[in-house]
Amino acid sequence: MHHRKFPLILALTVAVLAVPGRPAGSQAPAPKATVIRIASLAPPGSSFVKVLKAWSRTLEKETEGRVQLRVFSGGSEGSDRDLVKRIKAGKLDAAGVATTGLSMVAPELQVLTAPGLLTDDAQLDRAREKLDAQLQKLIEDGGFKLLAWGDGGKNRVFSSTEFKSPADLAGKSGWAGKDNAVSLAYTKALGANPVKVGAAGVFPGLKDGKLEVVPASAMAAVAFQWYTKLNYMSSSNFNIIVGGSIISKKAFNELSEPDQKTLLDTAKRAASKLDQIVGRDDARAYETLLGRGITEVDATANQAAWNAAAERARAQLVERGIFSKSLLKAVEAASK
């Protein structure tokens, strides 16, 4: 990162103003800054928003004030689905979204969260790196530009009742997510009865017994207090929550090439910092849950059954046209 020091800027300013023959007051006004309106569902005091604001300061500094971020947090602009719609309508320019938001831009991106496919960070990173051009094209064909990937922790199976294998979850009511095709397919593959509600409906559903099985990250279970109504969680995860920061191609193309490069560079640095925080916080949340009485379920004892359920879910997603079989195989190969 290259920073210009204030004394140098001051010296250059004085030098310009002191050029002989330059009429006083004839200096052109500084160009108006381009403001990128970016929104997120993350709460104002969360790590994500803190990193987002730090990114904003860095971006403004490195573009010498030409580009700024205006941050909207706490869901003030709506859900992931709403954020993408508002960007398309020109009411926002960018957003930090999770899987649902990315799926609205390019449904095929849900392949990165296909159950049982990419279950550790190294696999996910390899797949995205090797297939970068193909994944970027999917996003750009949807009218957006990816600023940086951003992941949200490991999805595990939580339950209010004891389980060891998918057979123990058969007939139970399972959270499928309101707009999440992968969650729906996996819940069905486990043999549970899907309940399609937004995240806000999970706690009430658990409280009144209408929900018994919840696929979620340890962070989410702690943050939303779901764990107070759950008793068991799988030791292993079935996918990683994939998200990212996206911007409309229109807003991106309005920037100069140097400022585009700086925007992408600073976004990736911010994402790298956030990934470290998320990985740390998700691991801590898992330990917190164990400390608060949640029973850990060792899925390896029935690994074949869990693998079969994940395979059924992937087949169902291919059959529904969420992503192609060829893309699924390409991701699997790239992750190795």
TAHULIN-V468426 format. One record per residue. N is the residue number from 1. RES is the residue in one small letter. PSI is psi in radians with two decimals (NA if undefined). BURIAL is I if it has 16 or more other C-alpha atoms within 10 Angstrom, else O. Layout:
# TAHULIN-V468426
[[N	RES	PSI	BURIAL] [N	RES	PSI	BURIAL]]
This chain:
# TAHULIN-V468426
[[1	m	2.26	O] [2	h	2.20	O] [3	h	2.37	O] [4	r	2.34	O] [5	k	2.57	O] [6	f	-0.77	O] [7	p	-0.62	O] [8	l	-0.77	O] [9	i	-0.75	O] [10	l	-0.76	O] [11	a	-0.73	O] [12	l	-0.66	O] [13	t	-0.79	O] [14	v	-0.72	O] [15	a	-0.75	O] [16	v	-0.78	O] [17	l	-0.41	O] [18	a	0.04	O] [19	v	2.19	O] [20	p	2.45	O] [21	g	-0.08	O] [22	r	2.03	O] [23	p	2.40	O] [24	a	2.38	O] [25	g	0.09	O] [26	s	-0.03	O] [27	q	2.31	O] [28	a	2.47	O] [29	p	2.62	O] [30	a	2.42	O] [31	p	2.59	O] [32	k	2.38	O] [33	a	2.51	O] [34	t	2.12	O] [35	v	2.11	O] [36	i	2.03	I] [37	r	1.96	I] [38	i	2.35	I] [39	a	2.75	I] [40	s	2.68	I] [41	l	-0.24	I] [42	a	2.46	I] [43	p	2.65	O] [44	p	-0.66	O] [45	g	0.12	O] [46	s	2.85	O] [47	s	-0.67	I] [48	f	-0.83	I] [49	v	-0.61	I] [50	k	-0.76	O] [51	v	-0.67	I] [52	l	-0.74	I] [53	k	-0.61	I] [54	a	-0.68	O] [55	w	-0.75	I] [56	s	-0.78	I] [57	r	-0.71	O] [58	t	-0.75	I] [59	l	-0.80	I] [60	e	-0.70	I] [61	k	-0.78	O] [62	e	-0.29	I] [63	t	0.16	I] [64	e	0.70	O] [65	g	0.02	I] [66	r	-0.52	I] [67	v	2.31	I] [68	q	2.70	I] [69	l	2.38	I] [70	r	1.97	I] [71	v	2.26	I] [72	f	2.13	I] [73	s	3.13	I] [74	g	0.35	I] [75	g	0.30	I] [76	s	-0.39	O] [77	e	0.14	I] [78	g	-2.98	I] [79	s	3.08	I] [80	d	-0.80	I] [81	r	-0.76	I] [82	d	-0.70	O] [83	l	-0.79	I] [84	v	-0.72	I] [85	k	-0.70	I] [86	r	-0.60	I] [87	i	-0.78	I] [88	k	-0.54	I] [89	a	-0.06	O] [90	g	0.21	O] [91	k	-0.29	O] [92	l	2.88	I] [93	d	-0.57	I] [94	a	2.92	I] [95	a	2.68	I] [96	g	2.00	I] [97	v	2.80	I] [98	a	-2.82	I] [99	t	-0.71	I] [100	t	-0.77	I] [101	g	-0.77	I] [102	l	-0.63	I] [103	s	-0.44	I] [104	m	-0.44	I] [105	v	-0.81	I] [106	a	1.76	I] [107	p	-0.55	I] [108	e	-0.38	I] [109	l	-0.29	I] [110	q	-0.22	I] [111	v	-0.50	I] [112	l	-0.30	I] [113	t	0.23	I] [114	a	2.26	I] [115	p	2.29	I] [116	g	0.01	I] [117	l	-1.03	I] [118	l	1.80	I] [119	t	-0.07	I] [120	d	2.78	O] [121	d	-0.65	I] [122	a	-0.73	O] [123	q	-0.83	I] [124	l	-0.78	I] [125	d	-0.75	O] [126	r	-0.76	I] [127	a	-0.79	I] [128	r	-0.64	I] [129	e	-0.81	O] [130	k	-0.53	O] [131	l	0.36	I] [132	d	-0.87	O] [133	a	-0.74	O] [134	q	-0.74	O] [135	l	-0.70	I] [136	q	-0.70	I] [137	k	-0.68	O] [138	l	-0.75	I] [139	i	-0.75	I] [140	e	-0.60	I] [141	d	-0.40	O] [142	g	0.05	I] [143	g	0.25	I] [144	f	2.93	I] [145	k	2.31	I] [146	l	2.18	I] [147	l	-0.79	I] [148	a	2.61	I] [149	w	2.69	I] [150	g	2.08	I] [151	d	2.76	I] [152	g	0.46	I] [153	g	3.07	I] [154	k	2.25	I] [155	n	2.19	I] [156	r	3.00	I] [157	v	2.16	I] [158	f	2.60	I] [159	s	2.62	I] [160	s	-0.30	I] [161	t	2.76	O] [162	e	2.47	O] [163	f	2.71	I] [164	k	-0.51	I] [165	s	2.93	I] [166	p	-0.54	I] [167	a	-0.52	O] [168	d	-0.26	O] [169	l	-0.09	I] [170	a	2.27	I] [171	g	-0.13	O] [172	k	2.75	I] [173	s	2.15	I] [174	g	2.41	I] [175	w	2.20	I] [176	a	-0.16	I] [177	g	2.52	I] [178	k	-0.66	O] [179	d	0.58	I] [180	n	1.77	I] [181	a	-0.64	I] [182	v	-0.79	I] [183	s	-0.71	I] [184	l	-0.82	I] [185	a	-0.71	I] [186	y	-0.70	I] [187	t	-0.75	I] [188	k	-0.73	I] [189	a	-0.50	I] [190	l	-0.22	I] [191	g	0.04	I] [192	a	2.82	I] [193	n	2.00	I] [194	p	2.35	I] [195	v	1.94	I] [196	k	1.70	I] [197	v	2.79	O] [198	g	3.01	O] [199	a	-0.58	O] [200	a	-0.34	O] [201	g	-0.06	O] [202	v	-0.89	I] [203	f	-0.85	I] [204	p	-0.65	O] [205	g	-0.69	I] [206	l	-0.66	I] [207	k	-0.72	O] [208	d	0.12	O] [209	g	0.10	O] [210	k	-0.22	I] [211	l	2.36	I] [212	e	-0.45	I] [213	v	2.26	I] [214	v	1.97	I] [215	p	2.15	I] [216	a	2.90	I] [217	s	2.78	I] [218	a	-0.65	I] [219	m	-0.78	I] [220	a	-0.71	I] [221	a	-0.62	I] [222	v	-0.86	I] [223	a	-0.68	O] [224	f	0.11	O] [225	q	0.36	O] [226	w	-0.56	I] [227	y	-0.40	I] [228	t	-0.27	I] [229	k	0.14	I] [230	l	2.65	I] [231	n	-0.32	I] [232	y	2.57	I] [233	m	2.55	I] [234	s	2.50	I] [235	s	-0.52	O] [236	s	2.80	I] [237	n	2.75	I] [238	f	-0.23	I] [239	n	-3.12	I] [240	i	2.38	I] [241	i	2.01	I] [242	v	2.27	I] [243	g	-2.88	I] [244	g	2.97	I] [245	s	2.21	I] [246	i	2.69	I] [247	i	2.59	I] [248	s	2.51	I] [249	k	-0.57	I] [250	k	-0.86	O] [251	a	-0.68	I] [252	f	-0.74	I] [253	n	-0.28	O] [254	e	-0.24	O] [255	l	2.68	O] [256	s	2.79	O] [257	e	-0.77	O] [258	p	-0.69	O] [259	d	-0.54	I] [260	q	-0.79	I] [261	k	-0.74	O] [262	t	-0.70	I] [263	l	-0.82	I] [264	l	-0.73	I] [265	d	-0.83	I] [266	t	-0.58	I] [267	a	-0.73	I] [268	k	-0.65	I] [269	r	-0.72	O] [270	a	-0.72	I] [271	a	-0.67	I] [272	s	-0.73	O] [273	k	-0.75	O] [274	l	-0.68	I] [275	d	-0.68	I] [276	q	-0.76	O] [277	i	-0.78	O] [278	v	-0.79	I] [279	g	-0.76	I] [280	r	-0.82	O] [281	d	-0.61	I] [282	d	-0.72	I] [283	a	-0.71	I] [284	r	-0.70	O] [285	a	-0.66	I] [286	y	-0.80	I] [287	e	-0.62	O] [288	t	-0.74	O] [289	l	-0.73	I] [290	l	-0.67	O] [291	g	-0.34	O] [292	r	0.27	O] [293	g	0.04	O] [294	i	2.31	I] [295	t	2.26	I] [296	e	2.26	I] [297	v	2.07	I] [298	d	1.79	O] [299	a	-0.33	I] [300	t	-0.42	O] [301	a	-0.47	O] [302	n	0.71	O] [303	q	-0.67	O] [304	a	-0.71	O] [305	a	-0.70	I] [306	w	-0.70	I] [307	n	-0.69	I] [308	a	-0.69	O] [309	a	-0.76	I] [310	a	-0.68	I] [311	e	-0.69	I] [312	r	-0.71	I] [313	a	-0.76	I] [314	r	-0.73	I] [315	a	-0.70	I] [316	q	-0.68	I] [317	l	-0.65	I] [318	v	-0.79	I] [319	e	-0.64	O] [320	r	-0.14	O] [321	g	0.30	O] [322	i	-0.73	I] [323	f	2.82	I] [324	s	2.78	I] [325	k	-0.62	I] [326	s	-0.69	O] [327	l	-0.69	I] [328	l	-0.78	I] [329	k	-0.63	O] [330	a	-0.73	O] [331	v	-0.75	I] [332	e	-0.78	I] [333	a	-0.71	O] [334	a	-0.42	I] [335	s	-0.19	I] [336	k	NA	O]]
